């Protein structure tokens, strides 16, 4: 029988950080939560409904979290566990609320946490063990079939899959735990799949290989729903010398409470919502998938690991999380992106000692963060440092960085058009492009003809001064924007560059003529032009190449002045 267990006399930890229920209430108060109380089929309606906010032209800042409270399946079964979708990373604002800091503080908080982990606090009285199901309960309606796991890509996926499932495993040699976020195929009330990303050499896979070498099944706990920072660390690539629970403590600035599982020797977050305990076979593998993946294609059927469930524990009023994954942008890409970028910054600045890097940006829409990476540099960084950084990003991890582009700080790396613009006019392929061979194929559809990949490194930074950007100066664009808004026209969403600025080929002489023009006094410029007519130069000769004009002699001297990049 199920134990509505109350742990007696155990050590109950002081929390001091938000759990998932606190986070939901914060979303509700901030107007970022859509509560759906109408009947929703988890297998055909739930994920498609939320998917629309990523594929329907909704601006990122307008995306919301969805809390489903009236859930059924195609057989009419009702579920008593609500499902939160996009509740941890529907957009940057939701993510920052889970982190407990401002959006602009996220990167530095990650950098600090990665360098300053805090060990967890062990308790024996935990909310995640308020209800415990074991033995016959698991096959009599209280197993995995009691959890409302949705189908992510109806019409392609061959089962419901947990998408926010944190698989907790332990290294049998060192005793260090690993927390990895893998999909989990629901196969039976007491059996689920495990796909630990072999191509990324995740901790879960390496632990499985060690347990296999010992000839023993691998103990494993699967956490579904937990304090937000635990989820944020579970999706990151943390060195195997650290338990992700330590990094979660570093993010919070205080220890995470953990408790020992009921049937296996694994520690899990005490404030987890649902914990699935069991053993992963190291003797056998089973077919798993198809499943829609973040690279935008269906992962076809393959042999993968599986877990035989020994217990399911949960809170009395548990809330299950499910992430929108598959084609990016999605919740699963938004939740990974901040720490991915912070890890690259930490590597380039600390490990390689490269200066002058403003930020590293992983491209999100359709490319799933890992394939297209942009490095933004300050003005005047030596070319050798730019190339060290390009190679540093491409070699940091096995399968990240297929297209790595260096740009100046006036280029918005989140705007693909701006990045292409820099590649087209600030880069000459014969001089500024290198190919790095023999990279891992990584996460994506697997080639049947070539198992290796490569990286293209592109220096799209300015190597010399350029003429100004041919848009009206900022003051005129801002004035026009005010008029636009006074007229009640549709909301503008400025995309850089939205005003013109100098790139080194502008001076006082040209500025004087431009100011005359906006004062409608351009006849003076016309007279200046008439006085300088000549017949001894070819068509299209630039005045800046001539030596006999004092205005242009001064202009060449002005070119030596530092170029200031505009503030967007």
C-alpha positions in Angstrom: 0.0 0.0 0.0 1.0 3.6 -0.5 2.5 5.4 2.4 1.3 8.9 2.8 4.6 9.1 4.7 5.4 11.6 7.4 9.1 11.2 8.3 9.2 11.3 12.0 11.8 13.1 14.0 14.0 13.7 10.9 16.2 16.7 10.3 14.3 19.3 8.4 16.4 21.9 6.6 15.8 25.6 6.6 15.2 26.5 2.9 15.9 30.2 2.4 15.4 29.9 -1.4 12.4 29.6 -3.6 10.9 26.2 -4.5 8.8 25.6 -7.6 5.6 26.6 -5.7 7.1 30.0 -4.7 8.2 30.5 -8.3 4.7 29.8 -9.7 3.3 32.4 -7.3 5.9 34.9 -8.4 4.9 34.3 -12.0 1.3 34.7 -11.1 1.9 38.0 -9.3 4.0 39.3 -12.3 1.3 38.6 -14.8 3.5 36.0 -16.5 1.3 32.9 -15.9 -1.6 31.7 -18.0 -3.7 29.3 -15.9 -5.6 26.8 -18.1 -8.5 25.2 -16.2 -10.4 23.9 -19.2 -10.0 20.2 -20.1 -6.7 19.6 -22.0 -5.6 16.4 -23.6 -1.9 15.9 -22.6 -1.3 13.7 -25.6 -2.7 15.8 -28.4 -3.3 19.4 -27.2 -1.0 20.6 -24.4 2.4 21.0 -26.1 0.9 22.2 -29.5 -1.0 24.9 -27.6 2.1 26.3 -25.9 4.2 25.7 -29.0 2.3 28.5 -30.8 3.9 31.2 -28.7 7.3 30.2 -30.2 6.1 29.8 -33.8 3.3 32.4 -34.0 5.1 35.6 -34.2 4.9 36.3 -30.5 7.7 38.6 -29.3 10.0 36.9 -26.7 9.0 39.4 -24.0 5.3 38.5 -24.5 5.7 34.8 -23.9 4.1 33.4 -20.8 4.2 30.3 -18.5 1.2 27.9 -18.8 -0.2 26.0 -15.8 -2.6 23.2 -16.8 -4.9 22.0 -14.0 -7.5 20.0 -15.8 -5.7 17.2 -17.6 -6.9 14.2 -19.5 -5.6 11.8 -22.1 -7.1 10.3 -25.3 -8.7 7.5 -23.2 -10.4 10.0 -20.8 -8.2 9.3 -17.8 -8.0 12.3 -15.4 -4.8 13.4 -13.6 -4.5 15.2 -10.3 -1.0 16.6 -10.8 -0.9 20.0 -12.6 1.6 20.5 -15.4 3.7 23.7 -15.7 5.0 24.4 -19.2 7.4 27.2 -20.1 7.4 28.0 -16.4 11.2 28.1 -16.0 12.4 29.7 -19.3 9.5 30.8 -21.5 11.6 33.9 -21.9 14.4 35.8 -20.3 12.2 37.5 -17.7 10.8 34.2 -16.5 14.3 32.8 -16.3 15.6 35.8 -14.4 12.8 35.4 -11.9 13.8 31.8 -11.3 17.4 33.0 -10.9 16.4 35.7 -8.4 18.3 38.5 -10.2 18.0 41.0 -13.0 18.4 39.9 -16.6 21.6 41.8 -17.0 23.1 40.1 -13.9 22.5 36.5 -15.1 25.8 36.0 -16.9 28.0 37.3 -14.1 26.1 35.2 -11.6 26.8 32.1 -13.6 30.5 32.9 -13.9 30.7 33.4 -10.1 28.7 30.1 -9.4 30.9 28.0 -11.7 34.0 29.2 -9.8 32.5 29.1 -6.3 30.3 26.0 -5.8 28.6 25.4 -2.4 28.2 21.8 -1.0 24.5 20.8 -0.3 22.9 20.4 3.1 21.7 16.9 3.9 18.3 16.5 5.6 16.2 13.5 6.5 12.7 15.1 6.5 11.9 16.2 3.0 8.8 17.4 1.1 9.6 15.2 -1.9 9.0 12.1 0.3 5.6 13.1 1.7 4.1 10.3 -0.4 6.0 7.1 -1.3 4.9 4.4 -3.7 6.8 1.1 -3.9 6.2 -2.6 -4.8 2.7 -3.5 -6.1 1.6 0.2 -6.0 3.7 0.9 -9.1 1.7 -1.6 -11.1 -1.7 -0.7 -9.7 -2.3 2.8 -10.9 0.4 4.6 -8.9 3.4 4.1 -11.2 4.5 6.2 -14.1 0.9 6.0 -15.5 -0.2 8.3 -12.6 2.1 11.1 -13.9 0.6 13.3 -16.7 3.6 13.2 -19.0 2.6 14.9 -22.3 3.5 14.0 -25.8 5.8 16.7 -27.1 5.4 16.3 -30.9 2.1 14.5 -31.5 2.2 12.7 -34.8 6.0 11.9 -34.5 6.8 10.9 -30.9 6.2 7.2 -30.2 5.2 7.8 -26.5 5.0 10.4 -23.8 8.5 11.6 -22.9 9.6 13.5 -19.8 11.4 16.5 -21.1 12.4 18.3 -17.9 13.7 15.0 -16.2 16.9 15.4 -14.3 18.7 12.0 -14.1 20.9 11.8 -11.0 23.6 9.2 -11.1 26.8 8.6 -9.1 30.4 7.8 -10.2 31.1 4.3 -8.6 34.8 5.2 -8.3 34.7 8.8 -6.8 31.2 8.9 -5.3 30.6 12.3 -7.1 27.0 12.6 -8.4 26.0 14.0 -11.8 22.7 15.7 -12.7 21.9 15.6 -16.4 18.7 16.5 -18.2 17.7 13.7 -20.6 14.5 12.7 -22.2 12.7 9.8 -20.6 10.4 7.6 -22.7 7.4 6.2 -20.7 7.5 2.5 -21.5 5.5 0.9 -18.7 4.2 1.9 -15.3 7.5 0.7 -13.8 9.9 1.3 -16.7 11.2 4.4 -18.5 13.9 5.1 -21.1 17.1 7.0 -20.6 19.1 8.7 -23.4 22.2 10.3 -22.0 23.7 12.0 -25.1 26.7 9.8 -25.9 28.0 12.3 -28.4 28.4 14.9 -25.7 30.1 12.5 -23.2 27.7 13.4 -20.5 28.3 12.4 -16.9 25.3 10.1 -16.9 26.8 8.1 -19.8 30.3 7.9 -18.3 28.8 6.7 -15.0 26.8 4.1 -16.9 30.0 2.8 -18.6 31.7 2.5 -15.2 28.9 0.6 -13.7 28.8 -1.6 -16.8 32.5 -2.4 -16.3 31.7 -3.4 -12.8 29.0 -5.7 -14.0 26.3 -4.0 -11.9 23.1 -2.1 -12.7 23.4 1.7 -12.2 21.4 3.3 -9.4 19.5 6.4 -10.8 17.0 8.9 -9.6 14.9 11.0 -11.9 13.7 14.4 -10.6 10.7 15.9 -12.3 10.0 19.4 -10.9 12.2 21.1 -8.4 13.5 24.5 -7.3 14.3 26.5 -10.5 18.1 26.8 -9.9 18.3 23.0 -9.8 16.8 22.8 -13.3 19.1 25.6 -14.5 22.2 23.7 -13.5 20.9 20.3 -14.7 21.0 21.4 -18.4 24.6 22.7 -18.2 27.9 21.0 -18.9 29.6 21.1 -15.5 33.0 19.5 -14.9 32.8 16.0 -13.6 34.6 17.1 -10.4 31.4 18.9 -9.3 27.9 17.7 -8.5 25.5 20.1 -10.2 23.8 20.5 -6.7 27.0 22.3 -5.7 26.6 24.7 -8.6 23.0 25.3 -7.6 24.2 26.3 -4.2 26.7 28.6 -5.8 23.9 30.3 -7.8 21.8 30.7 -4.7 24.6 31.7 -2.4 23.5 29.1 0.1 23.4 25.2 0.3 20.7 23.3 -1.4 18.8 20.9 0.8 19.2 17.2 -0.3 17.8 14.0 1.0 18.7 10.3 0.4 16.4 8.3 -1.8 14.2 5.6 -0.3 15.5 2.6 -2.3 18.9 3.7 -3.7 22.0 5.5 -2.4 21.4 8.8 -4.3 20.9 12.3 -3.0 18.1 14.4 -4.5 16.8 17.9 -3.9 14.6 17.8 -0.8 12.1 20.2 -2.4 11.7 18.1 -5.5 8.1 17.6 -6.8 8.4 14.0 -8.1 11.3 11.6 -7.8 11.5 8.3 -9.7 14.0 5.8 -8.2 15.4 2.7 -9.8 18.2 1.0 -11.5 19.4 1.3 -15.1 20.4 -1.9 -16.8 24.0 -2.1 -17.9 23.5 -5.5 -19.5 20.7 -4.7 -22.0 19.5 -1.8 -24.1 16.1 -1.3 -25.7 14.7 0.5 -28.7 13.8 4.1 -28.0 12.4 7.1 -30.0 11.3 8.5 -32.5 11.3 11.8 -30.7 11.3 15.4 -31.9 14.7 17.0 -31.1 16.1 20.5 -30.5 18.0 20.5 -33.8 14.7 20.7 -35.6 14.5 17.1 -36.8 13.0 13.9 -35.4 15.6 11.6 -33.7 14.9 8.2 -35.3 14.7 5.0 -33.4 17.8 3.7 -31.7 18.9 1.5 -28.8 19.3 3.2 -25.5 19.3 2.6 -21.8 16.2 2.0 -19.6 15.4 2.3 -15.9 13.4 -0.2 -13.9 11.5 1.7 -11.2 11.8 0.7 -7.6 9.9 3.7 -6.0 8.1 7.0 -6.8 8.1 9.7 -4.2 6.4 13.0 -4.4 4.9 16.0 -2.6 1.3 15.9 -1.5 0.5 18.8 -3.8 3.1 18.1 -6.5 3.4 20.1 -9.7 5.0 18.5 -12.7 7.2 20.5 -15.1 7.4 19.8 -18.9 9.6 21.8 -21.2 8.8 22.8 -24.7 11.8 21.5 -26.7 12.2 20.5 -30.3 12.6 23.3 -32.8 14.4 26.3 -31.3 13.6 28.9 -29.9 12.0 26.9 -27.2 12.0 26.7 -23.4 14.8 24.1 -23.5 17.1 26.5 -25.5 16.2 29.5 -23.4 17.0 27.6 -20.2 20.5 26.5 -21.5 21.6 29.7 -23.2 22.8 32.0 -20.3 25.1 29.4 -18.7 26.4 28.2 -22.1 27.5 31.7 -23.0 28.9 32.3 -19.5 31.0 29.1 -19.7 32.5 30.2 -23.0 33.3 33.6 -21.6 34.9 32.0 -18.5 37.0 29.7 -20.8 38.2 32.5 -23.1 39.0 35.0 -20.4 40.3 32.8 -17.6 41.7 29.6 -19.3 43.0 31.3 -22.4 43.6 34.8 -21.0 42.1 36.6 -24.0 41.2 40.2 -23.3 38.8 42.5 -25.1 35.9 40.1 -25.4 32.5 41.8 -24.7 30.4 38.7 -24.9 29.8 35.3 -26.5 26.4 34.8 -28.0 25.0 31.4 -29.0 22.5 31.7 -31.9 19.1 30.2 -30.9 16.4 30.2 -33.6 16.5 26.8 -35.5 20.2 26.2 -34.7 19.8 24.9 -31.1 22.6 27.1 -29.6 25.6 24.9 -30.4 26.2 25.3 -34.1 26.5 29.1 -34.7 28.4 31.1 -32.1 29.3 34.8 -32.3 32.1 36.5 -30.3 31.8 40.2 -29.8 35.1 42.2 -29.4 36.0 45.6 -28.2 37.6 48.0 -30.7 41.3 47.5 -31.3 41.8 43.9 -30.2 44.9 42.4 -31.9 44.1 40.1 -34.8 46.1 37.3 -33.1 43.7 37.5 -30.1 40.7 37.3 -32.3 42.0 34.1 -33.9 42.9 32.6 -30.6 39.3 33.2 -29.4 37.8 31.7 -32.6 39.9 28.5 -32.2 39.2 28.6 -28.5 35.4 28.5 -29.0 35.6 25.8 -31.7 37.7 23.5 -29.5 36.1 24.1 -26.1 33.7 21.3 -26.3 33.4 18.3 -28.6 30.5 19.3 -30.8 30.0 23.0 -30.3 30.9 25.8 -32.7 30.4 24.7 -36.4 30.2 28.4 -37.5 32.2 30.7 -35.2 32.1 34.4 -36.1 34.0 37.3 -34.6 32.3 40.8 -34.9 32.8 44.3 -33.6 30.7 45.6 -30.7 28.5 47.7 -32.9 27.1 44.5 -34.4 24.1 43.0 -32.6 24.9 39.3 -32.4 21.3 38.4 -31.8 20.3 39.9 -35.1 21.3 37.4 -37.8 20.9 40.0 -40.5 23.5 42.2 -38.7 25.9 39.3 -38.4 25.5 38.5 -42.1 26.0 42.2 -42.9 29.4 42.1 -41.0 30.4 38.9 -42.8 29.6 40.4 -46.2 31.4 43.7 -45.8 34.0 43.3 -43.0 35.3 39.9 -44.1 37.3 38.7 -47.1 37.1 34.9 -47.2 40.6 34.4 -48.7 42.0 36.3 -45.8 39.5 36.0 -42.9 38.2 32.5 -43.0 39.7 29.2 -41.7 38.4 25.6 -41.6 39.1 23.5 -38.6 38.7 19.8 -39.6 38.0 16.6 -37.6 35.3 17.8 -35.3 32.7 15.6 -33.7 29.4 15.5 -35.6 27.5 16.3 -32.4 23.8 16.7 -31.7 21.8 16.5 -34.9 20.7 14.2 -37.7 23.5 11.7 -38.2 25.1 11.5 -41.6 25.2 8.1 -43.2 28.2 9.1 -45.4 30.5 11.1 -43.2 30.7 10.8 -39.4 33.1 13.7 -39.0 32.3 17.4 -39.1 34.4 20.6 -39.2 34.2 24.2 -38.1 34.3 27.4 -40.1 36.0 30.3 -38.3 35.2 33.8 -39.6 36.9 37.1 -38.6 34.2 39.6 -39.5 35.6 42.5 -37.5 36.7 45.8 -39.1 40.4 45.8 -40.2 40.3 49.5 -41.3 38.1 52.6 -41.0 34.8 52.6 -43.0 32.3 55.2 -44.0 29.3 55.9 -41.7 26.3 53.7 -41.6 23.8 55.1 -44.1 20.9 55.7 -41.8 19.7 59.0 -40.3 21.6 60.0 -37.2 20.1 58.9 -33.9 18.5 62.3 -33.0 16.5 62.3 -36.2 15.4 58.7 -35.8 14.3 59.2 -32.2 12.3 62.3 -33.2 10.6 60.4 -36.0 9.8 57.6 -33.5 8.1 60.1 -31.2 6.0 61.3 -34.1 5.1 57.7 -35.1 3.9 57.0 -31.6 1.9 60.3 -31.4 0.1 59.1 -34.5 -0.9 55.9 -32.8 0.9 53.7 -35.4 1.8 50.0 -34.5 4.4 49.4 -31.8 7.9 49.7 -33.2 10.6 47.1 -32.3 13.9 48.7 -33.3 16.5 46.3 -34.6 20.2 47.5 -34.7 21.4 49.3 -36.7 18.4 51.6 -36.5 20.5 54.8 -36.7 23.6 55.9 -38.6 27.0 56.1 -36.9 30.6 56.7 -37.9 33.1 53.9 -38.5 36.2 56.2 -39.0 35.8 57.9 -42.3 33.9 61.0 -41.1 35.4 64.4 -40.1 34.6 68.0 -39.3 34.5 69.1 -43.0 31.9 66.5 -43.9 30.0 67.2 -40.8 29.7 70.9 -41.6 28.2 70.1 -45.0 25.7 67.6 -43.4 24.7 70.3 -40.9 24.2 72.8 -43.6 21.9 70.3 -45.4 19.6 69.7 -42.4 19.4 73.5 -42.0 18.3 73.7 -45.7 21.5 75.7 -46.5 22.9 73.3 -49.0 23.4 76.0 -51.6 26.7 76.8 -49.8 27.8 73.3 -50.4 26.9 73.5 -54.1 29.1 76.6 -54.4 32.0 74.8 -52.7 31.6 72.0 -55.2 31.6 74.5 -58.2 34.9 76.1 -57.0 36.7 72.7 -57.0 35.8 71.5 -60.5 38.7 69.9 -62.5 39.3 68.0 -65.7 42.5 66.0 -64.9 41.0 63.1 -62.8 39.1 60.0 -63.9 35.5 59.4 -63.1 35.0 58.0 -59.5 38.2 59.4 -58.2 37.7 59.8 -54.4 38.7 63.2 -53.0 40.3 61.5 -50.0 42.9 60.1 -52.4 44.0 63.6 -53.6 46.8 65.6 -52.1 45.9 69.2 -53.2 42.9 69.8 -51.0 43.5 71.2 -47.5 40.1 70.0 -46.3 41.0 66.4 -47.1 44.5 66.7 -45.7 42.8 67.6 -42.4 40.4 64.7 -43.0 43.3 62.2 -43.2 44.7 63.5 -39.9 41.2 63.1 -38.3 41.2 59.5 -39.4 43.9 58.7 -36.8 41.4 59.6 -34.0 40.0 56.6 -32.1 36.6 55.4 -33.4 33.9 55.2 -30.8 31.3 52.5 -31.2 27.7 53.6 -30.7 25.7 52.7 -27.7 22.6 50.8 -28.8 
